[in-house]
Amino acid sequence: MPLKLQEMELGDFDTMTDHANIYPPGDDLVSPPTTICWLVTTQPEARNRLEFHMTKQKEQGIHWETHNAVEGWPWPKGMNVELHNFIFTSRDAGRERWQEKGKPCWILMHLVTRASQRGKGAASLLIQWGVDRARKDGVLAYLEAGALAIPLYAKHGFRQVGDLVRMDLRGYGVNADFVAARMGLFPGVLVEGQAGEEAK
């Protein structure tokens, strides 16, 4: 049966959380940096991680990417909140330096497929949905991609902007760098413009 996209409904958040009861730990809709900041090895841990993120996304008025102290929302056991926030705030702070200011755009975020379902075309469907919307609106589209995903986004017309971004995580207890690429989809008329001049 061919894959097709469907619009999200609130009940889908509960369905995605329930995946933790069905699939092995780690085979869920969670991607870096969460997988670096919150390791899981059991199904209850995986469910706790999914429940925390999916519940925050359902709640209106709560910024779910970075985690600040909110009454009634204790920090989850096992999550390196400081590391998580460092990665996301570093990413967001850098956007104004490489994205065109004051112009409408699409920003594609958190395109995730379960590990066991990769290679079947789901990611391409998600990316193409964003590409189609940007082209229909005649605007730029941006995203930050993990280094391994660069070729996939390039297949859909995204081009890397500037050098790879390296975030040193050692100050937060992880002996590694978090590496990502800034990428943009530039309509033909804008390729030679301000953003296009920076694109590789």
Backbone as JSON, one array per atom type, in Angstrom:
{
  "sequence": "MPLKLQEMELGDFDTMTDHANIYPPGDDLVSPPTTICWLVTTQPEARNRLEFHMTKQKEQGIHWETHNAVEGWPWPKGMNVELHNFIFTSRDAGRERWQEKGKPCWILMHLVTRASQRGKGAASLLIQWGVDRARKDGVLAYLEAGALAIPLYAKHGFRQVGDLVRMDLRGYGVNADFVAARMGLFPGVLVEGQAGEEAK",
  "N": [[0.84, -1.18, 0.0], [0.68, 2.17, -0.94], [2.33, 4.97, 0.63], [0.78, 7.78, 2.23], [0.19, 11.21, 3.07], [-1.38, 12.51, 5.98], [-3.38, 14.89, 7.67], [-2.49, 16.06, 10.9], [-4.18, 15.14, 13.94], [-5.43, 15.84, 17.23], [-5.65, 13.46, 18.69], [-3.7, 11.9, 17.56], [-1.31, 12.39, 18.86], [-1.5, 10.88, 21.19], [-1.54, 8.34, 20.07], [1.05, 8.2, 18.98], [2.52, 8.3, 21.32], [1.78, 5.88, 22.43], [3.22, 4.15, 20.86], [5.52, 3.49, 22.18], [4.82, 1.37, 23.77], [4.65, -0.68, 22.04], [6.77, -0.9, 20.22], [10.38, -1.49, 20.12], [12.55, 0.12, 22.6], [13.59, 3.35, 21.63], [12.79, 3.12, 19.0], [11.05, 5.2, 17.91], [9.21, 8.3, 17.46], [11.26, 10.3, 17.92], [13.95, 12.46, 17.72], [17.42, 13.53, 17.24], [18.12, 16.59, 18.97], [17.12, 15.19, 21.13], [17.51, 12.44, 21.47], [20.12, 12.39, 22.26], [20.17, 13.82, 24.58], [18.5, 12.52, 26.29], [18.61, 9.48, 27.06], [17.23, 6.26, 26.51], [16.46, 2.94, 27.6], [14.55, 1.11, 28.2], [11.08, 0.12, 27.76], [9.21, 1.51, 29.48], [10.77, 3.82, 30.06], [11.05, 4.88, 27.49], [8.39, 5.43, 26.93], [7.85, 7.39, 28.85], [9.53, 9.43, 27.93], [8.4, 9.99, 25.38], [5.81, 10.68, 26.18], [6.24, 13.01, 27.67], [7.19, 14.84, 25.69], [5.15, 14.75, 23.69], [2.87, 15.51, 25.13], [3.5, 18.13, 25.84], [3.5, 19.3, 23.32], [0.83, 19.22, 22.69], [-0.31, 20.98, 24.45], [-1.51, 24.24, 24.59], [0.19, 27.35, 24.41], [2.53, 26.62, 25.67], [5.89, 26.53, 25.19], [7.4, 24.04, 23.53], [9.87, 23.13, 22.69], [12.29, 24.2, 23.93], [12.93, 23.83, 27.4], [11.64, 25.29, 30.1], [11.25, 26.08, 33.55], [8.08, 25.25, 34.6], [5.17, 25.56, 36.45], [3.91, 22.6, 37.79], [5.1, 21.0, 35.91], [7.39, 18.95, 36.31], [10.96, 18.35, 35.93], [11.84, 15.71, 33.77], [13.02, 12.53, 34.88], [16.27, 11.54, 34.11], [16.63, 13.14, 31.88], [18.77, 15.41, 30.3], [18.36, 18.44, 30.73], [19.64, 20.94, 30.56], [21.54, 20.54, 28.53], [19.86, 19.93, 26.37], [18.42, 22.37, 26.1], [20.57, 24.08, 25.53], [21.42, 23.24, 22.96], [19.13, 23.8, 21.37], [18.67, 26.57, 21.84], [21.06, 27.61, 20.88], [20.87, 26.92, 18.18], [18.57, 28.44, 17.43], [19.41, 31.05, 17.98], [21.28, 31.46, 16.02], [19.85, 31.68, 13.68], [19.07, 34.23, 12.72], [21.33, 35.15, 11.51], [21.66, 33.83, 9.12], [19.32, 33.5, 7.73], [17.02, 35.17, 5.59], [15.94, 38.33, 6.61], [12.8, 39.56, 7.76], [11.17, 38.56, 5.75], [8.53, 36.51, 4.5], [8.55, 32.98, 5.08], [9.01, 29.41, 4.93], [9.74, 27.22, 7.55], [11.04, 24.17, 7.99], [10.64, 21.72, 10.36], [11.61, 19.15, 12.63], [11.25, 16.7, 11.15], [10.62, 13.52, 11.25], [11.08, 10.02, 11.15], [10.23, 6.75, 12.29], [12.86, 4.58, 13.23], [12.7, 1.91, 12.32], [11.11, 2.17, 10.15], [12.34, 3.55, 8.17], [13.61, 4.43, 4.9], [11.48, 3.87, 3.28], [10.22, 5.89, 2.05], [8.76, 7.76, 3.54], [9.98, 10.01, 4.74], [10.69, 11.51, 2.49], [8.14, 12.15, 1.53], [7.27, 13.9, 3.54], [9.18, 15.98, 3.36], [8.77, 16.82, 0.71], [6.2, 17.82, 0.91], [6.65, 20.19, 2.35], [8.31, 21.52, 0.52], [6.57, 21.85, -1.64], [4.67, 23.6, -0.51], [6.23, 25.88, -0.01], [7.02, 26.57, -2.62], [4.53, 27.04, -3.8], [3.74, 29.29, -2.37], [5.73, 30.97, -3.13], [8.04, 31.51, -1.65], [11.05, 31.41, 0.4], [12.42, 28.41, 1.86], [13.55, 26.94, 4.85], [15.75, 24.89, 6.84], [17.29, 23.03, 9.51], [19.6, 20.5, 9.36], [20.65, 17.24, 10.39], [23.97, 16.03, 9.91], [24.07, 13.59, 8.49], [21.71, 13.6, 7.09], [21.88, 15.41, 5.05], [22.26, 14.69, 2.23], [19.7, 13.65, 1.61], [17.95, 15.86, 1.89], [19.11, 17.5, -0.02], [18.41, 16.19, -2.36], [15.87, 17.08, -2.7], [16.15, 19.66, -3.42], [17.21, 21.42, -1.55], [19.9, 23.46, -0.4], [23.09, 23.62, 1.11], [23.93, 26.15, 3.41], [26.61, 28.09, 4.04], [29.14, 26.93, 6.38], [29.26, 23.69, 8.06], [27.61, 23.47, 11.2], [28.99, 23.31, 14.38], [28.5, 22.26, 17.6], [29.87, 22.32, 20.72], [29.54, 19.91, 23.08], [30.7, 19.21, 25.43], [30.79, 20.64, 27.8], [28.43, 19.99, 28.92], [28.39, 17.41, 29.7], [28.62, 15.52, 27.67], [30.78, 13.88, 25.6], [31.33, 14.98, 22.87], [30.67, 16.57, 19.67], [27.82, 18.31, 18.47], [26.63, 18.16, 15.31], [25.41, 19.98, 12.58], [23.68, 21.05, 9.61], [22.95, 24.09, 7.98], [20.32, 24.7, 5.84], [18.79, 25.7, 2.77], [15.99, 26.3, 0.63], [15.89, 27.72, -2.34], [14.0, 29.71, -4.42], [14.24, 29.95, -8.01], [14.44, 32.64, -8.91], [15.57, 33.9, -6.81], [18.02, 32.87, -6.32], [20.4, 34.19, -6.9], [20.25, 36.19, -5.15], [20.32, 37.78, -1.9], [20.26, 35.62, 0.05], [20.93, 33.51, -1.61], [23.54, 34.04, -2.4], [25.07, 33.18, -0.32], [24.73, 30.51, -0.35], [25.93, 27.2, -0.9]],
  "CA": [[0.0, 0.0, 0.0], [1.52, 3.37, -1.0], [2.22, 5.9, 1.74], [0.16, 9.08, 1.96], [0.19, 12.12, 4.21], [-2.66, 12.9, 6.56], [-3.26, 16.0, 8.61], [-2.46, 15.65, 12.31], [-5.28, 15.42, 14.84], [-4.95, 15.78, 18.61], [-5.56, 12.07, 19.11], [-2.48, 11.28, 17.02], [-0.25, 12.5, 19.86], [-1.62, 9.71, 22.07], [-1.14, 7.17, 19.28], [2.51, 8.18, 18.9], [3.01, 7.95, 22.65], [1.55, 4.44, 22.62], [4.25, 3.38, 20.13], [6.52, 3.02, 23.14], [4.36, 0.1, 24.32], [4.59, -1.66, 20.95], [8.05, -1.04, 19.53], [11.53, -1.48, 21.04], [13.0, 1.46, 23.01], [14.37, 4.06, 20.62], [12.13, 3.07, 17.69], [9.91, 6.09, 18.09], [9.3, 9.58, 16.74], [12.12, 11.21, 18.65], [15.18, 12.63, 16.94], [18.39, 14.42, 17.89], [19.04, 16.26, 20.05], [16.5, 14.5, 22.26], [18.13, 11.12, 21.65], [21.42, 12.6, 22.92], [19.92, 14.43, 25.88], [17.63, 11.69, 27.11], [18.79, 8.1, 26.62], [16.28, 5.3, 27.06], [16.8, 1.54, 27.35], [13.38, 0.28, 28.5], [9.83, 0.66, 27.23], [8.67, 2.57, 30.35], [11.56, 5.04, 29.86], [10.7, 5.41, 26.17], [7.04, 6.01, 27.02], [7.97, 8.63, 29.61], [10.12, 10.44, 27.05], [7.4, 10.38, 24.39], [4.68, 11.34, 26.85], [6.66, 14.37, 28.02], [7.25, 15.7, 24.5], [3.87, 14.82, 23.0], [1.93, 16.28, 25.95], [3.85, 19.56, 25.72], [3.09, 19.79, 22.01], [-0.63, 19.36, 22.67], [-0.73, 22.08, 25.32], [-1.38, 25.56, 23.99], [0.86, 28.35, 25.22], [3.77, 26.12, 26.26], [6.92, 26.31, 24.19], [7.75, 22.65, 23.82], [11.24, 22.75, 22.3], [13.15, 24.44, 25.09], [12.17, 23.5, 28.6], [11.81, 26.18, 31.23], [10.46, 25.64, 34.7], [6.67, 25.59, 34.56], [4.51, 24.93, 37.59], [3.21, 21.38, 37.42], [5.87, 20.26, 34.91], [8.73, 18.62, 36.84], [11.91, 17.83, 34.95], [11.81, 14.25, 33.71], [14.2, 11.81, 35.33], [17.12, 11.03, 33.03], [16.78, 14.1, 30.79], [19.74, 16.47, 30.48], [17.61, 19.61, 30.28], [20.56, 22.01, 30.2], [22.1, 20.22, 27.22], [18.76, 20.07, 25.41], [18.17, 23.79, 25.87], [21.75, 24.66, 24.9], [21.41, 22.94, 21.52], [18.04, 24.51, 20.69], [18.86, 28.02, 21.87], [22.18, 27.91, 19.96], [20.3, 26.85, 16.83], [17.66, 29.56, 17.18], [20.16, 32.31, 17.99], [22.02, 31.59, 14.77], [18.99, 31.82, 12.5], [19.02, 35.59, 12.18], [22.55, 35.42, 10.76], [21.72, 33.17, 7.8], [18.03, 33.55, 7.05], [16.65, 36.53, 5.18], [15.11, 38.97, 7.64], [11.61, 40.31, 7.4], [10.46, 38.0, 4.6], [7.83, 35.27, 4.81], [9.28, 31.77, 4.7], [8.66, 28.17, 5.6], [10.82, 26.56, 8.28], [10.67, 22.77, 8.19], [11.22, 21.3, 11.63], [11.25, 17.87, 13.25], [10.79, 15.69, 10.21], [11.15, 12.32, 11.89], [10.45, 8.73, 10.92], [10.74, 5.72, 13.18], [14.04, 3.92, 12.66], [12.33, 0.68, 11.62], [10.3, 2.5, 8.97], [13.1, 4.38, 7.24], [13.89, 3.84, 3.59], [10.22, 3.53, 2.61], [9.71, 7.08, 1.37], [7.99, 8.66, 4.4], [10.7, 11.29, 4.9], [10.56, 12.26, 1.23], [6.79, 12.72, 1.48], [7.22, 15.06, 4.44], [10.0, 17.06, 2.79], [8.13, 17.32, -0.51], [5.06, 18.63, 1.35], [7.18, 21.52, 2.66], [8.79, 22.11, -0.73], [5.4, 22.27, -2.42], [4.07, 24.78, 0.11], [7.11, 27.03, -0.24], [6.94, 26.96, -4.03], [3.2, 27.6, -4.03], [3.72, 30.63, -1.78], [6.8, 31.77, -3.73], [8.92, 31.98, -0.58], [12.16, 30.53, 0.74], [12.21, 27.42, 2.91], [14.78, 26.7, 5.59], [15.77, 23.84, 7.85], [18.59, 22.59, 10.02], [19.64, 19.05, 9.15], [21.79, 16.47, 10.84], [24.92, 15.86, 8.81], [23.75, 12.4, 7.69], [20.5, 13.82, 6.3], [22.11, 16.42, 4.01], [21.96, 14.2, 0.87], [18.26, 13.5, 1.41], [17.37, 17.19, 1.64], [19.65, 18.0, -1.29], [17.61, 15.57, -3.43], [14.64, 17.85, -2.83], [16.46, 21.02, -3.83], [17.82, 22.24, -0.5], [21.34, 23.64, -0.52], [23.73, 24.0, 2.36], [24.3, 27.56, 3.53], [27.76, 28.23, 4.93], [29.81, 25.72, 6.88], [28.56, 22.91, 9.06], [27.58, 24.05, 12.54], [29.46, 22.37, 15.39], [28.25, 22.71, 18.97], [30.67, 21.53, 21.65], [28.65, 19.47, 24.16], [31.5, 18.7, 26.55], [30.43, 21.36, 29.02], [27.15, 19.49, 29.39], [28.51, 16.01, 30.07], [28.68, 14.62, 26.52], [32.09, 14.03, 24.96], [31.08, 14.99, 21.42], [30.11, 17.76, 19.05], [26.57, 18.15, 17.74], [26.91, 18.72, 13.99], [24.21, 20.19, 11.78], [23.84, 21.9, 8.42], [21.89, 25.04, 7.66], [19.98, 24.46, 4.44], [17.71, 26.53, 2.25], [15.4, 26.05, -0.69], [15.84, 29.06, -2.91], [13.38, 29.79, -5.75], [15.2, 30.34, -9.04], [14.63, 34.09, -9.04], [16.26, 34.43, -5.65], [19.28, 32.17, -6.11], [21.5, 35.14, -6.94], [19.97, 37.25, -4.19], [21.06, 37.85, -0.63], [20.46, 34.3, 0.65], [21.57, 32.63, -2.58], [24.97, 34.29, -2.48], [25.73, 32.44, 0.74], [24.5, 29.09, -0.51], [26.98, 26.45, -1.6]],
  "C": [[0.89, 1.25, 0.0], [1.27, 4.27, 0.21], [1.49, 7.16, 1.31], [0.17, 9.9, 3.23], [-1.23, 12.37, 4.67], [-2.42, 14.01, 7.56], [-3.33, 15.48, 10.05], [-3.76, 16.01, 13.01], [-4.76, 15.24, 16.26], [-4.77, 14.35, 19.1], [-4.31, 11.36, 18.62], [-1.32, 11.38, 18.02], [-0.28, 11.3, 20.81], [-1.2, 8.44, 21.34], [0.37, 7.07, 19.21], [3.14, 7.85, 20.24], [2.88, 6.45, 22.89], [2.54, 3.57, 21.84], [5.28, 2.8, 21.08], [6.12, 1.69, 23.76], [4.41, -1.03, 23.29], [5.97, -1.97, 20.39], [9.21, -1.0, 20.52], [11.93, -0.05, 21.42], [13.88, 2.1, 21.94], [13.75, 4.04, 19.24], [10.85, 3.89, 17.78], [10.16, 7.4, 17.35], [10.03, 10.61, 17.57], [13.44, 11.26, 17.91], [16.18, 13.46, 17.74], [17.86, 15.85, 17.91], [18.43, 15.46, 21.19], [17.16, 13.15, 22.52], [19.51, 11.21, 22.28], [21.2, 13.04, 24.36], [19.12, 13.54, 26.83], [17.68, 10.27, 26.56], [17.74, 7.21, 27.27], [16.72, 3.88, 26.7], [15.63, 0.6, 27.61], [12.13, 0.92, 27.92], [9.21, 1.71, 28.16], [9.44, 3.89, 30.21], [11.2, 5.7, 28.53], [9.32, 6.07, 26.2], [7.08, 7.34, 27.78], [8.51, 9.75, 28.74], [9.1, 10.93, 26.02], [6.26, 11.15, 25.03], [5.02, 12.79, 27.2], [6.61, 15.29, 26.79], [5.89, 15.85, 23.83], [2.85, 15.64, 23.79], [2.23, 17.77, 25.83], [3.41, 20.12, 24.37], [1.58, 20.0, 21.93], [-1.09, 20.58, 23.46], [-0.51, 23.42, 24.64], [-0.67, 26.49, 24.96], [2.13, 27.88, 25.89], [4.76, 25.86, 25.14], [7.56, 24.96, 24.46], [9.18, 22.28, 23.45], [12.24, 22.98, 23.41], [12.29, 24.28, 26.34], [12.55, 24.43, 29.74], [10.89, 25.72, 32.36], [9.03, 26.16, 34.59], [6.0, 24.84, 35.7], [3.7, 23.72, 37.13], [3.92, 20.55, 36.38], [7.26, 19.97, 35.48], [9.65, 18.12, 35.74], [11.85, 16.31, 34.94], [13.13, 13.64, 34.19], [14.96, 11.29, 34.11], [17.34, 12.0, 31.89], [17.81, 15.17, 31.17], [19.15, 17.75, 29.91], [18.55, 20.72, 29.82], [21.17, 21.78, 28.81], [21.06, 20.42, 26.13], [18.53, 21.54, 25.07], [19.34, 24.48, 25.19], [21.72, 24.45, 23.39], [20.33, 23.76, 20.81], [18.22, 26.02, 20.72], [20.03, 28.44, 20.98], [21.69, 27.9, 18.52], [19.47, 28.09, 16.53], [18.4, 30.89, 17.12], [20.89, 32.53, 16.68], [21.16, 31.88, 13.57], [19.03, 33.22, 11.89], [20.27, 35.93, 11.37], [22.56, 34.78, 9.38], [20.39, 33.11, 7.08], [17.69, 34.99, 6.72], [15.66, 37.11, 6.19], [13.89, 39.63, 7.03], [10.84, 39.78, 6.2], [9.74, 36.73, 5.02], [8.66, 34.07, 4.36], [8.62, 30.57, 5.37], [9.9, 27.66, 6.3], [10.36, 25.14, 8.57], [11.4, 22.25, 9.42], [10.73, 19.91, 12.01], [10.59, 16.9, 12.28], [11.41, 14.37, 10.63], [10.37, 11.1, 11.42], [11.03, 7.72, 11.9], [11.85, 4.95, 12.47], [13.66, 2.7, 11.84], [11.56, 0.94, 10.33], [11.06, 3.35, 7.94], [13.38, 3.64, 5.94], [12.65, 3.47, 2.81], [9.56, 4.74, 1.95], [8.94, 8.05, 2.25], [8.67, 10.02, 4.55], [10.57, 12.13, 3.64], [9.18, 12.87, 1.09], [6.69, 13.97, 2.34], [7.98, 16.25, 3.87], [9.29, 17.67, 1.58], [6.91, 18.17, -0.17], [5.53, 20.05, 1.63], [7.66, 22.25, 1.41], [7.61, 22.64, -1.54], [4.76, 23.52, -1.83], [4.92, 26.02, -0.15], [7.02, 27.51, -1.68], [5.59, 27.58, -4.36], [3.13, 29.04, -3.53], [4.81, 31.54, -2.36], [7.77, 32.31, -2.71], [10.06, 30.97, -0.38], [11.7, 29.51, 1.78], [13.55, 27.12, 3.55], [14.62, 25.48, 6.48], [17.19, 23.67, 8.36], [18.57, 21.07, 9.97], [20.84, 18.44, 9.84], [22.68, 16.16, 9.66], [24.57, 14.68, 7.92], [22.55, 12.61, 6.78], [20.7, 14.81, 5.16], [21.79, 15.89, 2.61], [20.46, 14.07, 0.59], [17.61, 14.85, 1.11], [17.87, 17.77, 0.32], [18.88, 17.43, -2.47], [16.34, 16.35, -3.69], [14.9, 19.33, -3.1], [17.07, 21.91, -2.77], [19.33, 22.29, -0.7], [21.91, 24.1, 0.81], [24.15, 25.46, 2.31], [25.46, 27.66, 4.53], [28.33, 26.89, 5.34], [28.88, 24.93, 7.8], [28.65, 23.6, 10.42], [28.01, 22.98, 13.53], [29.23, 22.98, 16.77], [29.0, 21.77, 19.91], [29.8, 21.2, 22.87], [29.38, 19.07, 25.43], [31.18, 19.39, 27.87], [29.12, 20.89, 29.64], [27.17, 17.98, 29.61], [28.53, 15.03, 28.92], [29.97, 14.9, 25.77], [31.96, 13.96, 23.44], [30.68, 16.39, 20.98], [28.76, 17.39, 18.45], [26.75, 18.88, 16.41], [25.62, 18.82, 13.18], [24.55, 21.08, 10.58], [22.66, 22.85, 8.33], [21.6, 24.86, 6.18], [18.8, 25.34, 4.03], [17.25, 26.06, 0.9], [15.14, 27.41, -1.29], [15.17, 29.03, -4.27], [14.36, 30.37, -6.75], [15.46, 31.83, -9.12], [15.44, 34.67, -7.9], [17.64, 33.8, -5.45], [20.45, 33.13, -6.1], [21.3, 36.28, -5.94], [20.76, 37.09, -2.91], [21.32, 36.47, -0.04], [21.22, 33.4, -0.32], [23.06, 32.83, -2.66], [25.74, 33.52, -1.43], [25.65, 30.95, 0.52], [25.63, 28.43, -1.27], [26.36, 25.69, -2.76]]
}
